[in-house]
Amino acid sequence: MPAISTIIRQTSLCGAISVFAVNPLPAFAAECAQEKAVYVDMDNAYELRFEPMGSESSVSNRFKLAVRNTAVVAEGVVMRTDDQLRADGRIMFECPEGDVTGADLRACTVWQGMVYASDLKGHIRALPGEGESAADRLFLPALGPSIKKSSLWGKGKATVAPWDVLSLKGCNQ
């Protein structure tokens, strides 16, 4: 019996190696700047697309979070902490324009928390800034539960909660 399981494991490994030899994993992260990176969740229900900032501000990164198969798009920003070691993110949906109150902002905030970057080995670091190589993965703690409790959730909007980890899908040109 042990010989059979060894053969099965080796056959599976050879199959996997041949799949990656024919379809190598893309090396997007090294070739893509963070402000052009595009990420998707595990179920491909959400797409997070970074955009260049274009000006100096307290915001270090800007992105859009689209709910796939709907017209729903939320706005996101990332602000560095004073020590520049952490990236505090916020996703907002249908926020009012102009002079807004703290209550207005709280009402339209879908998610707020630290945005962590990871390489494919799972090493965690702060989200790269503009001009730096894109992270392989993003971790937005409690993103899914936050969306389910927000104005982004419901009929005609989001009906699937995303995973908290998003993987690099590609790079905007």
Salt bridges, closest charged atoms under 4 A:
GLU47 OE1 - ARG49 NH2 2.86
GLU47 OE2 - ARG68 NH1 3.46
GLU47 OE2 - LYS169 NZ 2.96
GLU51 OE1 - ARG62 NE 3.27
GLU51 OE2 - LYS64 NZ 3.87
GLU75 OE2 - LYS64 NZ 2.72
ASP83 OD2 - ARG86 NH1 3.23
ASP119 OD2 - HIS123 ND1 2.97
